[in-house]
Amino acid sequence: MQSQLFELVCLVLIILALVMLARRLRVAYPIVLVLGGLGLSFTAGFANIAIDPDLVFYLFLPPLLYEAAWQTSWKEFWRWRRIITGFAFPIVILTSCVVAVVSQALIPGFTLALGFLLGGIISPPDAISATTIMRQVKVPKVLVSVIEGESLLNDASSLIVLRFALAAVLTGQFHLGEATTSFFLVIVLGTLIGLLVGLVFYAIHRWLPTTPSIEIVLTLVTPYCMYFAAEHFHYSGVLAVVSGGLLLSSRRDTLLSSQSRLQAFNVWAVLSFVLNGLVFLLIGLQLPIITAQLGSISLSSAIGYGLLISLALIVTRLLFALGTAQFTRLASHFITVADPNPGWKAPLIVGWAGMRGVVSLAAALSVPLLTPAGQPFPYRNLILFVTFVVILVTLVFQGLTLPWLIRKLQPQDHNATLSEPEQERVIQQQLTRQALQFVEERFGPDGAANDYLHNLRARLQLDMTIYGQEHAADSAPAENELTRFQRLYVELLAGQRQLLHALNQQPDYDEELIRKYLSLTDLEELKLREKLPQAADAP
């Protein structure tokens, strides 16, 4: 136990070092983590670390799915629902069919059922690496929304395909009608279980005497309850977590107190960062173990199979993405669509952002070693190796070239009427104007005699002046009054921190109160830096 804990601590420290290296190189950290894991796999201390599929499915996957659902905009998800469901369900089934045909033609003795099994394993893209890259490059918000929405659903569809393909391989029988009925049953009931469990936790948050600490622990437990409940009845645990997470996320303002929301955001940000870091590092560490299990199949042949199947995956997704754009343009003549003219640049980028991740590797590892008859599962080791090659090729090759493709194409966001800075400025002005109107209507002339209300009104009026000047500040190359105000404010906050630390050295002041005001100062600086980015470089 002590050695395993020490090993885990070392892995976390390595993750931090690799992520800092990725930031220095301006490369998405999942790529650096996988390559770093590959390098570590050749060292004696990390050569035998294997991924347990149950660890991925039951420990890592529920919180990562829940965090993704919590951060997903339901408005954007519903707006692009047709595109998202198209990538999440039809393309997974189509990809599985293509992989089945290609692998049967390429690999001697490989059956169509084994091909569907491999297709179900490697069909779902991983959104973490794609969205990490897209946030480093200027890209329309719709592309990020589509890829994030797709990632919430495609794991479920691929695991369902995997389940039926595995049953076909083990039993030698496949009934299309029964499989189709079971497919929809697994989807619908998994979703309903997630919504039901979500409602139970919503009632706990709303009507029981919770505290911020209790509420945060409840959010950590919720995805596991959703996932385990659905999997217990052999329905989709992934869809249970996604549906329940979207439900609770849409009710976050009544679900959690303001303090709980702030604290939970920080807790979940750290948790998802560590889990994602471990996942990508562990992918790279699997190379020696997977290679050693190839047996009689030559390494060069296995690499060739993996490269050709990777090419088939990339081409299939690209063709589907471009075909979806044409279908959307045609459908716009008959129904209302979110974007009647998607063009070809955005679909090409979405098609190229098809990197595979740990769910595929865990699915491959979950294939049993033996059949019910006690025979070795056919081609299990080759399936595992091909999956690893597909992950490596798509994650590294597509991941490194995706930023170049985005910069080359420079896709335009034709759906947004206002740019993000303009939207933010309008929101700030509207909020301040509403606050001023409320003060005037509620207190009127009587507020003039109240020093507190007078100061509040003066501050709101100052905010209105600042927001009105921001547009000029965005385009002015030289330092203007607003910029000087920002730098002065940051220096003012730094001076207040120094004063608080000096007061803390005196025995008359309670350190907890000092920390309270230090936190308030941090919040004030955070508001300033988010609202006025040019203050970020201020001392």
N, C-alpha and C positions, 0 to 999 in steps of 0.2 A: 504493500500500500504506500509506504514512504517513497519507494523508488518511482512508482507511477505518478505520485503527486509531484515529485521533483521533475519528472519528465514533462508533465503538463506545464509546470512553471517555465521550464526551458522553452517549450514550444510557444508559449505566450510571449516571452521576451523576444524570440526570433521573429514572431509575427510583427511585433512593434518595430523592430529594426528594419524588416523588409518593407513595411508600409512607409516608414520614413524615407527609405531608399526610393520607393516608387514615387513619392512626392517630389523628391529631388530630381528624379529622371523625368517627371511629368508623364508617367505611364500609369494606367489603371492598376490599382494594387492587386486585384485578383490574378493578373498575369504574372506579376513579380512573385507573388506567393506560390503559385504553381511551379514556376521555374526554380524558386528557392527550395521548395520541397523536393524537386528532382535532384538538385545538387546535394541536399542533405541525405537523400536516400542512398547515396554511395558511401556515406560515412558509417562507421561501425556502430555508433550510438543510436542512429535513427533508421537502420536498415530493416528492422523487423516490426515496425509500427503498422498494423493493419487496421483498415476500417471495418467496424462491425456494422452491417446494414441496419440492425435494430437500433443502434446508437443514432444513426442518421434519421431513420423514419420516426422514432419515438422520442428522441431527445432534441435533435437539432431542428427537424422540419416543422413541428407545430409552432414554436415561437417565431421562427423566421417567416412562416406564412402569415401568422397573426400580425406581426409587426408590419409586413408589407400591406396587408388588408387595412390595417389601422391608418397607414400613411396614404392610402389610395383615395383619390377624390371620387366619391360616388357620382357626382355630377359629370365628371369627365368619363368615368367608367360607363355610365348609362349613355352618354352622348356617342361614344365610339363602340357601343355594345356589339354591333354587327361585325365590325372588323375584329374586335377582340375575340368574340366567340368563333369567328372564322379561323383565326390563327390557333385558337386553343383546342378546337375539336376537329373540324374537317382536315386541317393540315397535319395533325398528328396521325389520323387514320391514313391519309394519303401518303405521308412519309413512311409509315409502317409498311404499306403495300409496296412502295418503291424499294425500300430496303429488303423486303422479302424476296422480290424478284431479282434484284441485283446480287444479293448474297447467295441465292440459290444458283445463279448462273456462274458466279465466281468461284465458290468454294465447293470442291468435290464432296459429294455425299451430304451436303447441307440441304435439308428439306424446307418446304415452304412454311411449315409450322415454326421451325426454328428461325426462319427469316422474319416472320411476324414477331416472334419473341424478341429478336435483336432490334427490330424496328420500334417496338414498344419501349425498349430500354433507352435508345438513343434519340428518340424523336423530340423530347421536350427541351427547348432552350432554357438557359439559365439567365435570369434578368439582372442579377446583381452586377455582373461584369459589364453588360451592355449599358445599363443606366449609369454606372460609375464613369464609363467613358463619355457618355453623352453629356454628363454634367460638367465635364472638363472642356467641352467644345460647345460653341453656340449652336443650338439645334432647336427647332420648333417644339413647343411643349407637347403637341399632339403625338409626336413620335415616342417620347418618354411615357406618355399616358397609355399608348397602345401596347408597348412592350411590357410595362408594369402590369397592366390588366391581363395581358396574355399569360404572364408568368403565374398569376393567381389561379389559373384554370388548367393550363396545359399539363402540369404534373398529375392532376387528377385523371385526365383523359389517357395519358400515357400509362399510368399505373393500372388503369382498368384494362387497356389493351394488353398489357403485360400479363395480367391475371388470366384473361381468357386464352391467350396464346400459350401460357405455361400449362394450363389445363389441357389444351389440345395436344401438346407434346407428350404429356404424361399419360393421357388416356388414349391418344390416337384418334379421338373423335372431336368433331366440331359441328355444331348445329347453328346455322346463321340466325334463324328465327329466335331460338332460345337465347343466344348470345346478345342479340339486339335488344330483346326485352330486358335481360339482366343489366345491360349497359345503361339503359335509361332508368331502371329501378335503382341501381347503385348511385346514379347522379342525383335523382330526385330525393330519395330518402336520406342520402348523406347530407344534402342541403337542408332538409327539414330538421334533421337531428341537430345540425349546427345552429339553426335559428331557435330551436327549442332550448338548447343549453344556453344560448345567448340571452334569451328572455329570463331564464332562471337567474343568471348572474346580474342581469339588469335589475331585477327585483331586489337582489341582495344589496347592490350598491344604493338603490333608491330608498329602501324602507328599513334597512337595519342600521344600527348605530355604529357606523364605521369611522375609522380615522384615516388620514392620508397614508400611513404605513400599511394599514389593512387593505386599503383600496389598491395600492400598488402590488401587494402580494396577490390579491385576487386577479389582477390583470396578468400576472405571471402564471397563475394556475389555470386560468380560463382556457387557453388554447389546448392544453393537455387534456382537459375534461372533454372538450369538443372532439378532439381527435380520437381519444380512447373510446368514447361512447359510440362513435360511428364505426370504428374498426371492430369493436366487439360484436356488432351485428353484421359484419362483413360488407359494410357500405363505405363510401368514399370519405375517409378521414380528412383528406385535403380539402374537399368541398365543404365539409362541416366547419373547418377552421375558417375558410375564406368567407362563407356566408355569415357565420356568427360574428366574425371580425368586422365585416362591413356593416352589419346591423348595429353593433355596439359603437363603432366609430361614428356612425351617423347620429348617435345620441350622446356623444362625449360631453356636451355642455351640461346635460342634466345627469349624466352618469357619474362624473367626477367633479370634485370641487376644484377651484382655481389652483390651490396649492398642490393638490394631487396631480393635476394635469402637468404642472411645471416639473414636479419631481419625477413623475412617471416618464416624461419625455426623456429626461437625462438617463434614467435607469435603462430604458429600452434602447436608447442610442448606444450605450456602452455594451449592453448584452448582445445586440445584433452585430455590432462590430467584432466582438470577440468570437462569436459563433461563426460568422462568415469567414473570419481569418483562419480559424481552425479548419473549417471545411476545405478551403482552397489549398492550404498547406498540406493537409492530409491527402489530397488528390495527388500531388507531386510525390509524396512519400511512398505511394503504392507501386511504383515502377519495378523495383527488384522482386517484390512478391509476385506480381502479375507475370513478369517475364519468366520467373522460375517455374511457373505452373503450366507453361506451354506444352511441355512433354515432347511428343514426337513431331509436332508441327514446327517447321523451321522458323526462325525469327524473321528472316527476310520475307517469307511468304506471308506471315501474319501481318507484318508492317504493310506489305502491298495490299492485302485485303482491307486493312484499316484505312489506308490512304484513298483507295477507290470508293469505299463506302462513304468516307467523309466528303469526297467530291460529289457523290450522288445526293447526299444530304444538302449540301450547299446549293447545288443547282436546283433541287426540288423546291427549297424554300424561296429562292429568288424567283423562279417561275410562278410559284403560287402568289407571291407578293405582287408581282407585276400583273398577273391575271386577275387578282382581286381588285386592283385599281381599275382595270378595264370593265369588270363586272359592275363595280360601283357606278362608273360613268353611265353604263347602260341602264342600270336599275334606277338611276335618278330621273329617267323619263317617266317612270311609273309610280315610284314611291318617293317619300321625302327622306333624303340621306343627309348625314352630317356634312359631307364635303362632296358635292357633285362632280368636282374636277380635281382629283388628287394628284394628277400629273404622274411623272415617273421617278422623280428624284427621291421623294419621301418613301414610296414603296421599295425602291432599291436599297435605301439605307436600312429600313426595317427588315428586308430580306437578308441583308448582310449581317445584321445583328442577331445571329442565330447561334451564339456560343453555348456549348453544353457544359453541364456542371455536375455537382456531387450527387444529385438525385439519380442521374443516369448510372453513375458508378455504383451507388448503393443498390439500385435495382439489379444490376448485373451480379453483384455479390450475393444478392438474396436468392438467386437461382440455386436450387438444391444440389448437393453433391451427388445424390443417388436418386434413381427413379423408384417408384413403389415396388418394382421387381428386384430391387437391390443392385441394379446395374449402374455404372457411372453415367451421369447425365451427359448426353451426347454434346460434344463441342462446347462444354461449359467454359473451359479454359480459353478457347479461342474467342468466344463471345465476350469474355471479360477483357481480353487484350484488345480486341477491336474497339470496345467501348472506351478504353483508356486512350487509344490513338485518336479516336474521334474527338474526345474531350480536349486533348492536347492540341490537335490541329485547329479546331474551331476556336478555342480560347486564345491561343497564342497568335495564330496567323490572322484570323478575322479580328481579334481584339486589337492587334497592333496596327492593322490597316484601316480599321473603322474610323479613327480620327482623321486620317488622310482623306478618306472617301467623303466624310462630312465637309471638310474644308474645301475639297475640290468641287463638290456639287453645290454647296452653299444653299441648302433648301430654304425657301421662304415660308413663313407661317401665314397662309392666306385666310385663316379662320379667325385670327385675333384682330379685333377692330382697334384696340389700343395696345401699345407696347407695355411690357411689364413695369418699367419706371413710370410711365404715364398712368397706368392703373393704380400704382401705389400712391402717386401724388394725389389723384382724385379721391381715393379712399381716405387719405389723411385729411384732405380739405373737408370732405363731407363729414367725417367724424368730429372735427373741430367745430365746424359750422353748426352741427346738431347740438354740441355741448354748449356753445354760446347761446343758441336759441333757447335751450332748456333753462339756462341760468336767467336769461332775460324774462322768459315767460313765468318762471316759478317765483322769482324774487322781485323782478322789476326795479322800481326806484328804491325800494327798501334795501336792496343789496348794496347800495352806495355807502350806507352807514356801517356795513359789516366789513371790517378789514380783510377777513378771510375770503369772502366772496369777491371783494375788490381785487385782491391779489390773483384769485382764480381767473377772473375775467381778463385781467391784464396778461396773464400767462397764455390764455387761449388766443387772445388777439395777437400776441407775439408769434405763436405757432402758425396762425393764419398768414402772417407776413412772411415767415420763413418758408412755408410750403409754396407760397406764391413766387418766391425768389428762386426756388430750386431749378426751375426750367432754365433760367438764365445761367445758373451755376453749372449745369450739366454741359453747356456749350462754351463756357468761358475758359480760355486756355490759361489765363493768369489767375493768381490767387486773389479772390475778391472778399467782400465783407463776410459772406456766409462761410467761406472756407476758413477765414481767420477765426470766426466764431467757433467753428467745429474744433479747431486745434486748441483754442483757449479752453473750451469746455473739457476736453480730454486732460489737459494739464491741470485744470481745476480739480477734477476727480482724483487725479494722482496725488495732488496736495492734500485732499481730504483723507485719502488712505494713509498717508504719512502721519497726519494728525491723529487718526484713530489708533495707529500702532503706537504712537507716543503716549496716548492716554492709557493704552493697555499696559504700559510699563508702571503705571501708578497704582498703588494698592486700593484706591477708593473706587475703582471702576470694575464692574463685572465683565469678564471676558466674553461671556455669552452675548451680552448686549453689544459689545464691540463687534463681535462677529455678525450680529444681526445687521448693524449699520454698514459693515463691509460688504455684506451680501446685497444690500440695497444700492450701494455704490456700484457694485458689479452689474446689477440689473440696469441701472441708469446708463452705464457705459455701453452695455449690450444694445439697449434701445438706440443710442446715438449711432453706434457703428452699423447697425442694420438699416437705420433710416438714412444715414449719411455716409456712404461707403468711403468717401474720400478722406474721412477721419481715421481710416484704418492704419495709415502709415504715420500718424501723428505720434509724438513721444508720449 
